[in-house]
């Protein structure tokens, strides 16, 4: 597939044409070809498979969590297109970043690890289990067990001492953001719990999904109109809410609600919640059928993280349309209209100035994807991992049909092996303080004295000179 696309790209250059990706959205083959082109450009940013680099990591300025999101996108890319090109590096990355304890808490990420960071890797593994992505070797961490590990650790971090519950943004006390509780971290918990409930049939997971939802309503991170706000600090009991609304917060709760609707066999409460979230998402985040990132896009203030959010909404809208089919006729037209706009925005050949703060785009010339899909074919000069991944998401999820098979469960063909006891308690991750013996204190005293005399001697020498 790639060789034919490269040949077409060369012919386009010879003809002096570098235009947006052309897609016929009535043809699955055309959609897959376009997705292949965008995926090729996306993976050219990835360096984790280079000799000496770390599998699973993206280069600066991209954070660890976004790499997890990218591999989740690639799991779905394989599922919807059938293209196995990136399967090996996806497995390599996810197994490596599972970490020493098979829970997506690798030691090299401890200094910046948030609950949402762990969650995006866990959701990638959940997609692998639901899509029957090829399982890792038997002696390596398995997809389902990895998700269960993250879930169990979330349960252990549920914090009733502040705001009546909820997860904090950051895992460790020494990280900035530890005193903030946000919707995306709790959304990861809700999303994973709902999907584990459906996949395993275990009611415990469903109970936790209910608990997270109830808490989100109690602290008013989700209001009566299904607005989902960013979060709040714990110092005043989560009373001062940051009311920014992001696409990925809407999407992560939308998919989780659809999972619960599906798991409960069409429970009316979950139907109303899914309907409410869908209606608010459609009304708030779309301009003329094209998704926009409200808090920052029109002001040119979206950071590297935020430039990737729209793609996750596309993913979760597509999943919702399968799990709660009463949503399909509303959601799928918006996915397709956004995909058409995104494909048009994949029209760039970035200049050195546009690439100066990030890795250079090395995909097909004229296929770098921008961020502002409402600009259609007028490339906005904002290429990057988030933009490329979001465009890929929009394009590939337009392949979903009303009759598409919903994600598998353990009872309907799922093969991933689980471990209900996976994960580690929080105290195991905290650094321990080793008791200092009397002998060590004496030795330290001699060393301190020796250093003091050395400093004094050096000072006397300098003064004499």
C-alpha positions in Angstrom: 0.0 0.0 0.0 2.8 2.4 0.9 4.7 1.9 -2.3 1.8 2.9 -4.5 1.1 6.0 -2.3 4.8 7.0 -2.5 4.7 6.7 -6.3 1.5 8.8 -6.4 3.2 11.4 -4.2 6.2 11.6 -6.5 4.0 12.0 -9.6 2.2 14.8 -7.8 5.4 16.6 -7.1 6.6 16.2 -10.7 3.3 17.8 -11.8 3.9 20.7 -9.4 0.9 19.7 -7.3 1.0 19.4 -3.5 -2.7 19.5 -2.5 -4.8 18.1 0.4 -5.3 14.3 0.7 -8.1 13.3 -1.6 -10.7 11.0 -0.1 -13.9 9.5 -1.4 -15.9 8.9 1.7 -18.2 6.6 -0.1 -15.3 4.2 -0.8 -13.7 2.2 2.1 -10.7 1.6 -0.1 -10.2 5.4 -0.6 -10.6 6.0 3.1 -8.1 3.3 4.0 -5.6 4.7 1.4 -6.0 8.2 3.0 -5.6 6.8 6.5 -2.4 5.0 5.3 -0.9 8.3 4.1 -1.7 10.1 7.3 -0.4 7.2 9.5 2.8 7.2 7.5 3.4 10.9 8.3 2.5 10.3 11.9 5.0 7.5 12.4 7.8 9.5 10.9 7.7 11.5 14.1 8.2 8.4 16.2 11.8 7.6 17.2 11.3 4.9 19.8 12.2 2.2 17.3 15.6 3.8 16.5 18.8 2.2 17.8 19.5 3.6 21.3 16.1 5.2 21.8 13.4 4.0 24.2 10.5 2.1 22.8 7.3 3.9 23.3 8.6 7.4 23.7 8.0 10.3 21.4 10.7 13.0 21.0 10.5 16.4 22.7 8.3 18.4 23.1 5.7 15.5 23.4 4.9 14.0 26.7 4.7 10.3 27.6 0.9 10.2 27.8 0.5 11.3 24.2 2.6 8.4 23.0 0.1 6.1 24.8 -2.7 7.8 23.0 -0.9 7.4 19.7 -0.5 3.7 20.1 -4.2 3.4 21.1 -4.9 5.1 17.8 -2.7 2.6 15.9 -4.5 -0.3 17.5 -7.7 1.0 16.0 -5.9 1.8 12.7 -5.1 -1.9 12.4 -8.6 -2.9 13.4 -10.4 -0.7 10.9 -8.0 -0.8 7.9 -6.4 -4.3 8.3 -3.0 -2.8 7.7 -0.4 -4.6 10.0 2.5 -2.3 9.2 2.7 -0.8 12.6 1.6 -3.8 14.8 5.1 -4.8 15.8 6.2 -1.4 17.0 2.9 -0.9 18.8 3.3 -4.1 20.7 7.0 -3.4 21.4 6.1 0.1 22.8 3.2 -0.9 24.9 4.9 -3.9 26.5 8.0 -1.8 27.2 6.1 1.1 28.7 4.1 -1.3 30.9 7.0 -0.9 33.2 8.7 -3.0 35.8 5.4 -3.9 37.5 3.2 -4.3 34.4 0.9 -1.4 35.3 2.0 1.5 33.0 4.0 3.1 35.8 7.5 2.8 34.5 10.2 4.2 36.9 11.5 6.6 34.3 8.2 8.5 34.3 7.8 8.8 38.1 8.7 12.5 38.2 5.8 13.6 36.0 3.3 10.7 36.3 -0.4 11.7 36.4 -3.4 9.5 36.8 -4.4 10.6 33.3 -1.0 9.7 31.9 -1.3 6.1 33.2 -4.9 6.1 32.0 -4.2 6.8 28.3 -1.8 3.9 28.1 -4.3 1.7 29.9 -7.0 2.7 27.5 -4.7 1.7 24.6 -4.4 -1.7 26.2 -8.2 -1.9 26.6 -8.6 -1.2 23.0 -6.2 -4.0 22.2 -8.2 -6.4 24.3 -11.5 -5.3 22.8 -10.2 -5.4 19.2 -8.4 -8.7 19.6 -5.2 -7.0 18.7 -2.5 -9.8 18.6 -1.5 -10.7 22.1 2.0 -10.3 23.4 4.1 -13.4 24.0 2.9 -15.4 27.0 5.8 -14.3 29.2 5.0 -10.6 28.7 2.3 -8.4 30.2 -1.1 -9.1 28.7 -3.5 -6.4 27.6 -6.4 -7.1 29.9 -4.2 -7.6 32.9 -2.5 -4.3 32.3 -5.8 -2.5 32.4 -6.9 -4.3 35.5 -3.6 -3.2 37.2 -4.4 0.4 36.4 -7.9 0.0 37.7 -6.8 -1.6 40.9 -4.3 1.2 41.5 -7.0 3.8 40.8 -9.2 2.2 43.5 -6.3 2.5 45.9 -5.9 6.2 45.1 -9.5 7.2 45.5 -9.2 10.1 47.9 -12.2 10.7 50.3 -10.1 13.0 52.5 -10.7 15.9 50.1 -13.7 16.8 48.0 -15.5 13.7 49.2 -13.7 11.4 46.8 -12.2 11.4 43.3 -8.7 11.0 41.9 -6.2 13.7 42.1 -4.5 14.8 38.9 -1.0 13.7 39.9 0.0 10.4 41.5 2.8 11.6 43.7 2.7 14.4 46.3 5.9 16.0 44.9 4.4 16.6 41.5 2.8 19.9 40.6 -0.9 19.3 40.2 -1.2 16.9 43.2 -3.7 19.3 44.8 -6.0 19.4 41.8 -8.7 17.0 41.0 -9.7 17.0 37.3 -12.2 15.4 35.0 -9.7 13.7 32.7 -8.1 11.7 35.5 -11.5 10.6 36.8 -12.7 10.2 33.3 -9.9 7.7 32.7 -11.1 5.8 35.8 -14.7 5.9 34.7 -13.9 4.9 31.1 -11.7 2.0 32.2 -14.2 0.7 34.8 -17.1 0.8 32.3 -15.1 -1.0 29.7 -13.8 -3.7 32.1 -17.4 -4.2 33.3 -18.6 -4.9 29.7 -15.5 -7.0 28.8 -15.4 -9.2 31.9 -19.0 -9.0 33.1 -17.7 -8.3 36.6 -20.2 -6.1 38.5 -17.5 -4.6 40.7 -16.1 -2.6 37.7 -19.6 -1.3 37.0 -20.1 -0.3 40.6 -17.0 1.8 40.4 -18.1 3.4 37.1 -21.3 4.4 38.9 -19.3 5.7 41.9 -17.1 7.9 39.7 -20.1 9.3 37.8 -22.0 10.1 41.0 -18.9 11.9 42.5 -18.5 13.9 39.3 -22.1 15.1 39.6 -21.7 15.8 43.4 -18.8 18.1 42.9 -20.5 19.6 39.9 -17.7 18.7 37.4 -20.7 17.4 35.4 -23.7 19.8 35.6 -27.4 19.3 34.9 -26.9 20.3 31.3 -24.0 17.7 30.8 -21.3 20.3 30.6 -18.1 18.7 31.8 -15.7 21.1 33.4 -11.9 20.8 33.8 -11.6 20.4 37.5 -10.8 22.2 40.8 -8.3 22.5 43.6 -8.7 20.5 46.8 -7.8 23.3 49.2 -11.3 24.7 49.2 -13.1 21.4 48.7 -13.3 21.6 44.9 -15.6 24.6 45.2 -13.8 26.9 42.7 -14.3 25.0 39.5 -12.2 25.7 36.4 -15.0 25.7 33.8 -12.9 25.2 30.7 -14.6 22.5 28.5 -12.3 20.2 26.5 -13.3 17.8 23.7 -11.6 14.9 25.4 -13.5 15.3 28.6 -16.8 15.2 26.8 -15.6 12.2 24.7 -14.2 10.0 27.5 -17.5 10.2 29.5 -19.6 9.8 26.4 -17.9 6.5 25.5 -18.0 5.3 29.2 -21.7 6.1 29.4 -22.4 4.2 26.2 -20.4 1.2 27.6 -22.6 1.3 30.7 -25.7 1.5 28.5 -24.5 -1.5 26.6 -23.4 -3.4 29.7 -26.7 -2.9 31.4 -28.8 -4.0 28.4 -30.1 -0.6 27.7 -30.7 0.9 31.2 -32.7 4.0 30.9 -30.5 6.1 33.2 -27.5 5.4 31.2 -29.4 6.0 28.0 -30.4 9.5 29.3 -26.8 10.2 30.3 -25.5 9.1 26.9 -28.1 11.1 25.1 -27.4 14.2 27.3 -23.7 14.0 26.8 -24.1 13.5 23.0 -26.5 16.5 22.7 -24.2 18.8 24.7 -21.1 17.6 22.8 -22.8 18.2 19.4 -24.1 21.6 20.5 -20.9 22.9 22.0 -18.0 21.6 20.1 -19.1 21.7 16.4 -19.1 24.6 13.9 -20.9 23.7 10.7 -20.3 20.0 11.3 -16.6 20.4 12.1 -15.1 19.9 15.6 -13.3 22.7 17.3 -11.4 23.0 20.6 -13.3 25.8 22.2 -11.1 27.1 25.0 -8.0 27.7 22.8 -8.4 27.1 19.1 -9.8 30.5 18.0 -7.2 32.3 20.2 -4.2 30.3 18.8 -3.5 29.3 22.4 -3.7 25.5 22.2 -0.6 23.8 23.5 0.9 20.5 22.2 -1.3 18.4 24.4 -4.5 20.3 23.5 -3.7 20.0 19.8 -4.4 16.3 20.1 -7.7 16.3 22.0 -10.1 16.4 19.0 -8.9 13.0 17.8 -9.9 11.3 21.0 -13.4 12.8 20.7 -13.6 11.2 17.2 -12.5 7.9 18.7 -15.0 7.9 21.5 -17.9 9.2 19.3 -17.3 6.3 16.9 -17.3 3.8 19.7 -20.4 5.3 21.2 -22.2 4.9 17.8 -21.6 1.2 18.0 -22.4 0.6 21.6 -25.5 2.7 21.8 -26.8 2.6 18.2 -29.5 5.2 18.9 -26.6 7.7 18.6 -25.3 6.5 15.3 -27.4 8.8 13.0 -26.3 11.8 15.0 -22.7 11.1 15.6 -21.5 9.4 12.4 -22.4 12.3 10.0 -20.3 14.6 12.3 -17.4 12.2 12.2 -17.5 12.1 8.5 -17.8 15.9 8.0 -15.0 16.5 10.4 -12.9 13.8 8.6 -13.5 15.5 5.3 -12.3 18.8 6.8 -9.3 17.2 8.4 -8.3 15.5 5.2 -8.4 18.8 3.4 -6.3 20.4 6.2 -3.7 17.6 5.5 -2.2 19.8 2.8 1.0 21.1 4.2 4.7 20.9 3.5 5.9 22.6 6.6 8.6 25.3 6.4 11.7 25.3 8.7 10.0 28.1 10.7 6.9 26.0 11.3 9.0 23.0 12.4 11.4 24.9 14.5 10.0 23.9 17.9 9.4 20.3 17.2 10.7 17.4 15.0 10.6 17.9 11.3 7.7 16.4 9.4 9.0 13.7 7.2 5.9 12.2 5.6 4.7 12.6 2.1 5.1 16.3 0.9 1.8 18.1 0.9 0.2 15.7 3.5 1.2 17.3 6.8 -2.0 17.8 8.8 -2.9 21.1 10.5 -5.0 21.8 13.6 -7.8 24.1 12.5 -10.0 21.8 10.4 -12.5 24.7 9.9 -10.0 26.2 7.5 -10.4 23.2 5.2 -7.6 23.2 2.6 -5.9 26.4 3.8 -3.1 24.8 5.7 -2.8 26.5 9.1 1.0 26.0 9.5 0.6 24.0 12.7 1.9 20.5 12.0 2.8 18.0 14.7 2.0 14.6 16.3 -1.3 15.8 17.8 -2.5 17.2 14.5 -1.5 14.1 12.5 -2.9 11.7 15.0 -6.2 13.6 15.2 -6.6 13.7 11.4 -5.9 9.9 11.2 -8.5 9.3 13.9 -11.2 11.3 12.1 -10.5 9.6 8.8 -10.2 6.0 10.0 -13.3 6.2 12.3 -15.4 7.2 9.3 -15.1 3.5 8.3 -17.5 2.6 11.1 -20.8 1.3 9.9 -24.1 0.9 11.7 -23.8 -2.8 11.2 -20.1 -2.9 12.4 -19.4 -5.5 15.1 -19.1 -3.9 18.5 -15.9 -4.5 20.5 -15.6 -8.1 21.7 -15.9 -9.2 25.3 -14.5 -12.2 27.1 -17.7 -14.1 26.2 -17.8 -13.0 22.5 -14.4 -13.9 21.3 -12.0 -11.8 23.4 -8.7 -13.7 24.0 -6.7 -11.4 26.2 -5.7 -12.9 29.6 -6.5 -11.0 32.7 -5.4 -10.8 36.3 -7.9 -9.4 38.8 -5.1 -8.9 41.4 -2.8 -7.0 39.1 -1.1 -3.8 40.2 0.7 -2.6 43.3 -0.4 -0.6 46.4 0.6 3.0 46.5 3.0 2.7 49.4 5.2 0.3 47.4 6.0 3.2 45.0 6.9 5.7 47.7 10.6 6.1 48.5 11.5 4.6 51.9 13.6 6.4 54.5 16.4 4.1 55.7 17.2 4.5 59.4 20.7 6.0 60.0 22.9 4.1 62.4 25.0 5.7 65.1 28.2 4.7 63.3 26.9 6.4 60.1 26.2 9.6 62.1 29.7 9.6 63.5 31.2 9.0 60.0 29.0 11.8 58.6 30.2 14.1 61.4 33.9 13.4 60.6 33.2 14.1 56.9 31.4 17.3 57.6 34.2 18.5 59.9 36.8 17.6 57.3 34.9 19.5 54.6 34.6 22.5 56.9 38.3 22.6 57.6 39.0 22.3 53.9 36.8 25.2 53.1 38.4 27.3 55.8 41.9 26.4 54.6 41.1 27.3 51.0 39.6 30.6 52.1 42.8 31.5 54.1 44.9 30.5 51.1 42.9 32.8 48.8 43.1 35.7 51.2 46.8 35.3 51.6 47.3 35.4 47.8 
